[in-house]
């Protein structure tokens, strides 16, 4: 009977070992499937991102023109603005010079308000 119990325990240990191996193998397969799914998802995301970037570049080219066109338009607008500024400077230069000269030459002396206060207190 003792050998029968030992034999039963041995069978249980062998079965437990096989079960542990199957569980370990199942875990390995699960990890492998998860890694594969992650890689496939990353590839899909990358493909989607590239497609959306391509669509955006097409949209940008259709609606805003190329980068060179935008740069040329900015340069042209800048030149127009600078020419307008130069014209305004030329038109108002004489007026500004006259105003500055008049501010420097036409001085009206005025006593500081503290002078009167100090005079009233007989400090000056």
C-alpha positions as CSV (number, residue, x, y, z in Angstrom):
1,X,0.0,0.0,0.0
2,X,2.9,2.3,0.8
3,X,4.3,1.8,-2.7
4,X,0.8,2.5,-4.1
5,X,0.7,5.8,-2.2
6,X,4.3,6.6,-3.4
7,X,3.3,5.8,-6.9
8,X,0.3,8.1,-6.7
9,X,2.4,10.9,-5.3
10,X,4.9,10.4,-8.1
11,X,2.1,10.6,-10.7
12,X,0.8,13.8,-9.0
13,X,4.2,15.3,-9.1
14,X,4.7,14.4,-12.7
15,X,1.3,15.8,-13.6
16,X,2.0,19.0,-11.6
17,X,5.3,19.3,-13.5
18,X,3.6,18.9,-16.8
19,X,0.9,21.4,-15.9
20,X,3.6,23.9,-14.8
21,X,5.4,23.4,-18.2
22,X,2.1,23.9,-20.1
23,X,1.4,27.1,-18.1
24,X,4.9,28.3,-18.8
25,X,4.5,27.5,-22.4
26,X,1.2,29.2,-22.6
27,X,2.7,32.3,-20.9
28,X,5.5,32.4,-23.5
29,X,2.9,32.1,-26.3
30,X,0.9,34.9,-24.7
31,X,3.9,37.2,-24.4
32,X,4.9,36.4,-28.0
33,X,1.3,37.2,-29.3
34,X,1.3,40.4,-27.3
35,X,4.7,41.5,-28.7
36,X,3.5,40.6,-32.3
37,X,0.3,42.5,-31.8
38,X,2.2,45.5,-30.5
39,X,4.6,45.4,-33.5
40,X,1.7,45.2,-35.9
41,X,-0.1,48.1,-34.2
42,X,3.0,50.2,-34.3
43,X,3.4,49.4,-38.1
44,X,-0.3,50.4,-38.6
45,X,0.2,53.6,-36.7
46,X,3.3,54.5,-38.7
47,X,1.5,53.8,-42.0
48,X,-1.5,55.9,-40.9
49,X,0.8,58.8,-39.8
50,X,2.6,58.7,-43.1
51,X,-0.7,58.8,-45.0
52,X,-2.0,61.7,-43.0
53,X,1.2,63.6,-43.5
54,X,0.9,63.0,-47.3
55,X,-2.7,64.2,-47.2
56,X,-1.7,67.3,-45.3
57,X,1.1,68.2,-47.7
58,X,-1.3,67.8,-50.6
59,X,-3.9,70.0,-48.8
60,X,-1.2,72.6,-48.0
61,X,0.0,72.7,-51.6
62,X,-3.6,73.1,-52.9
63,X,-4.7,75.8,-50.5
64,X,-1.6,77.7,-49.5
65,X,0.8,77.1,-52.3
66,X,4.3,75.9,-52.0
67,X,6.7,77.2,-49.4
68,X,8.5,79.1,-52.1
69,X,5.3,80.9,-53.1
70,X,4.6,81.8,-49.5
71,X,8.2,83.1,-49.1
72,X,7.9,85.2,-52.3
73,X,4.6,86.7,-51.1
74,X,6.1,87.6,-47.8
75,X,9.1,89.2,-49.5
76,X,6.8,91.2,-51.8
77,X,4.6,92.4,-48.9
78,X,7.7,93.4,-47.0
79,X,9.0,95.4,-49.9
80,X,5.7,97.2,-50.3
81,X,5.6,98.0,-46.6
82,X,9.1,99.3,-46.6
83,X,8.4,101.5,-49.6
84,X,5.3,102.9,-47.8
85,X,7.4,103.6,-44.7
86,X,10.1,105.3,-46.8
87,X,7.5,107.5,-48.4
88,X,6.0,108.4,-45.0
89,X,9.5,109.3,-43.7
90,X,10.2,111.5,-46.7
91,X,6.8,113.2,-46.4
92,X,7.1,114.0,-42.7
93,X,10.9,114.5,-42.3
94,X,10.8,118.3,-42.6
95,X,7.9,118.6,-40.2
96,X,9.6,116.4,-37.6
97,X,12.9,118.4,-37.9
98,X,11.1,121.7,-37.6
99,X,9.3,120.4,-34.5
100,X,12.5,119.2,-32.9
101,X,14.3,122.5,-33.6
102,X,11.4,124.5,-32.2
103,X,11.4,122.3,-29.0
104,X,15.1,122.9,-28.6
105,X,15.2,126.6,-29.4
106,X,11.9,128.0,-28.1
107,X,12.4,127.5,-24.3
108,X,10.1,129.3,-21.8
109,X,11.7,129.3,-18.4
110,X,9.3,128.3,-15.6
111,X,10.1,128.0,-11.9
112,X,9.7,124.6,-10.3
113,X,6.6,124.3,-8.1
114,X,8.7,123.5,-5.1
115,X,10.4,126.9,-5.4
116,X,7.2,128.6,-4.4
117,X,6.5,126.2,-1.5
118,X,10.0,126.7,-0.1
119,X,9.7,130.5,-0.5
120,X,6.4,130.4,1.4
121,X,8.2,128.6,4.3
122,X,11.0,131.2,4.2
123,X,13.6,128.5,3.4
124,X,14.9,130.3,0.4
